[in-house]
Every structure is written in C-alpha cells, then in structure tokens.
Amino acid sequence: MPSLNITPATPSSRQPRGAVKIYYLDDYGNSVGEIVPGWTSWEVDNNAYRSADTFRVKFSAALLPATRDINWLSNQANIGVEIFANESPLDPNNYVPLQADSLIFGSVDDIAYDPVLGALELTGRDLTAKLIDTKTSEHFKEKTSSQIAAVLAKRHGLGIGNIVATTKTAGYYYAHDHSSTTQEQSEWELLTYLANLEDFDVYVKGRDLYFQPRVASSGDYIIDWKAPDASHGYAISNVVDLRFTRALHIAKGVVVEVHSWNSKSKAGFSETWPRNAKAIKPGQAEARSQVYRYTFPGLDRDKAQQRAQSIYKQIVAHEMRLTGYLPADSILDCSRMIVVQGTGSSFDQAYYPESVMRSMSMSEGYRMNIRAKNTGPVLENPQ
C-alpha cells in the first residue's frame, strides 16, 4: 500500500476540548478515577528518546471542587493523571471526555503550590517511569527478549498484549555480542538494550507495554509552505511558526572510527564509516571531515563496522533541524515522518520528530510544538 500524505486539520473545523482525570486510592486501597475541573492549562510532551513522556497540569485553587481542594491534593502520596483532548468533538456543547483521545496516563512526581497566585501545578511521567525507576541485577539469560519484557511488564501491572514473541535467549546475545552486563541496571535499560538487538520498538502507551518489530510510518505528515507572490502578499501555511537550522560542522562531513581488540587474533584494529572517507593527514591544516573516535573491546571486524555505521547515523541525524508550532491534532506522533515542502530550499525534505508537545490553555487554545531532525541528502547515503 502506498504511503499516505496527511495534512493537518483546517482551523475552520476545530472546536478543541480537554479534560483532566485524577486517580487516587480510596479507603480500601482501590484505584479511583475522577474528572476534576478547575484546570487552567496543561501540556503533554511525547518524545522519541526512549524515555518517559511527561505532563504538566495547572489548576486554579479557587476553582477546585471542595472534595478535591488543595488540602486534599497536598496530602496524597500517590496520584495518577490522565489527560484527554480532541480538536473536533462530536458535540462541543456536551463534551464527553472519555470519548476523546487519551494523550497520557501517568503518575505525579511533584506537586507545587503558589498561594500568592492561588495556583497548583502537577508534573509527572507516563508509566515508563516505573521501569526507569526500578533497578535489577537479573540478566534472565535463559529467557527470550519477549519473555523478559512480559515478566517486567507484569511486575508493574502493564498489559502484555502488544509484546511480540522472539526466539533467541538473552544469554545468546550476551555471548555473541561480547557484552559485559553491569551488576545493576534499570529495567528500562535492559528492555531498550534487548529492543536494539531485536531491531524492535519498545515503549509504554497508556497502560500497556509495546515490544514489537519497528513499524513503517503509515503516512507522511505534510507541512506545506507557500511564499508570498503576486496573488497574495503574505505566506500561506498550515503552521503558525516554522524555523530551520543546519549544522555546518556536520555538513562538511563526518568520519567514525571504531577501535577494538580481537582476542582470537590478539591484535588491535580499526574500522571506519564511511569506508571511503578521508580524514586529516600529516601536514594538513584542517581535517576534510570531522573525526569521531571510539573504543569498544571484544568486537570482531564485522561488529566494529556495524557499530561505526550506527554511530555515524546518530551523529549526522542532527544536521538538519526543524522547530515550529501549529494547531494541535491527534494525527502526528513521533513515529510519523514530517515532510516539508514549498520553501524552495534544501530544508524541503523529510524529518524525524524528536518531540511533539501538545498544550491547551484559555489564552493560547490547543497548540502543538514540534521538534524534528534528519540528515541532509548528501550525508544520508555515503559510499
């Protein structure tokens, strides 16, 4: 099926609504969720860093209900938050939050109160935080990656329906990847390590852990720019603000050298990516390319070459950067490519989102701030 090009919803179709639901433990230890009015603004930051998504909610203390006032909130040890929003509800005058998109479900890390302004703020992370904050010295050498993911998910009450079965045990990877495991690491570090080996995605969404093969984007998110011309003296675009940068120190060229020691041959060696790159030579005043040198013990030449190529891709991905904001929608996430067209420059290309932060307030409405990056066309496919 061909990839779809998707353009954000037009402003004329928007009547955004949002709601905040707070979870707490009742007298019997059961989790109870309740829609709480009185919020004045909130923001949800979804990122592509394999770290927890975050949220921030601000309430007016004077608008909180008497049963959930500042005294009650300040005495809670465990509070969960779920934020709902959509840009075009079926009936804006009779809004039903649970029919909207759930942007995040997580736990509160901090409560801040400003009695002068009468403002209360809750900040926290999604349920990835449970795995990040839990250390383990287990290596599960006899279990497969998917079995390990299921074990860790169950420990924290996360759903396992989106964990795809794998076949090789962790012990196999430890032996063949020449990895030295630490005595203690976070459960999330273990899962991301295994996901890299399996070429899987790993993330938490809502109340479920996802551990599955990387899925290609179902369509590109189009940012269209039309410069002023004879028919209109102003730019036309589906974004409010749009800015680009290009890192010239990367654009000049990057070379990654990986040094290692092979115990079988008892000799050191180096592998380089790109293979035909030309680094600085004696007598040169300036390197033709910027050289990044790394040392990893215990690799063979194939593994060293793969490691050099992987590091190269990570470095050059920061060459072209995009920031901007636009009316929020439920379409864009960090798994969908952003494609810019119409600027008439080298910035017309595809970008990988780093962060999609949605926010809603009485003053700014429902908006979406985006950060994205990618390699320029010259460095994307080196020889």
Secondary structure, DSSP 8 states (H G I E B T S, - for coil): ---EEE----GGG---EEEEEEEEE-TTS-EEEEE---EEEEEEEEESSSS--EEEEEEEGGGS-GGGSHHHHHT-S--EEEEEEESS-S-GGG--GGGSEEEEEEEEEEEEEETTTTEEEEEEEETHHHHHS-EE----TTSBHHHHHHHHHHHTT-EEEEE----SBHHHHHHHTT----S-EEHHHHHHHHHHHHTEEEEEETTEEEEEE----SEEEEEEEE---SS-SS-EES-SEEEEEE-HHHHT-EEEEEEEEETTTTEEEEEEESTT-----TT-SS-SSEEEEEE-TT--HHHHHHHHHHHHHHHHTTSEEEEEEEE--SS--TTS-EEEESSSSTT-SEEEEEEEEEEEETTTEEEEEEEEEE--HHHHS--
